[in-house]
Amino acid sequence: MTAAAVQPENAEQNKLTLSVLISKKGHFVNSENAILGEAGAPTIPLKADGSYDYEALSATMLKIKQAFPSETKVIIAADADVQYEALIATMDACREMQGKERHLLFPDVTLGAM
């Protein structure tokens, strides 16, 4: 995903309805203003070992936050067979960039139904 894929002409005036779907294939990140990734493929695919790539998810969320600095909301949904731990880790990755310097990303999380 390129940064240009998430930057609208006027980021502050365009509405962002950001959503993250957790599936067996990885994380699908979508919004009203941009489709992130190729159609049918997850934005953040699973790692080679079959685990979710939360670091890449946070990096993607950071790029979106930079394009929409005043936005605080994200909707997270999961396929029925996704483990609870994956849901919690996804929420954490979307809410805050971990590491030496923490960055608040999208702290207002809403859980959606699939």
Sequence and secondary structure as in RCSB ss.txt:
>XXXX:A:sequence
MTAAAVQPENAEQNKLTLSVLISKKGHFVNSENAILGEAGAPTIPLKADGSYDYEALSATMLKIKQAFPSETKVI
IAADADVQYEALIATMDACREMQGKERHLLFPDVTLGAM
>XXXX:A:secstr
  GGGT  SSTTTS    EEEE SSEEEEE SS B SSTTS SEE  TTS   HHHHHHHHHHHHHHSTT  EEE
EEE TTS HHHHHHHHHHHHEE SSS EE   EEEE   
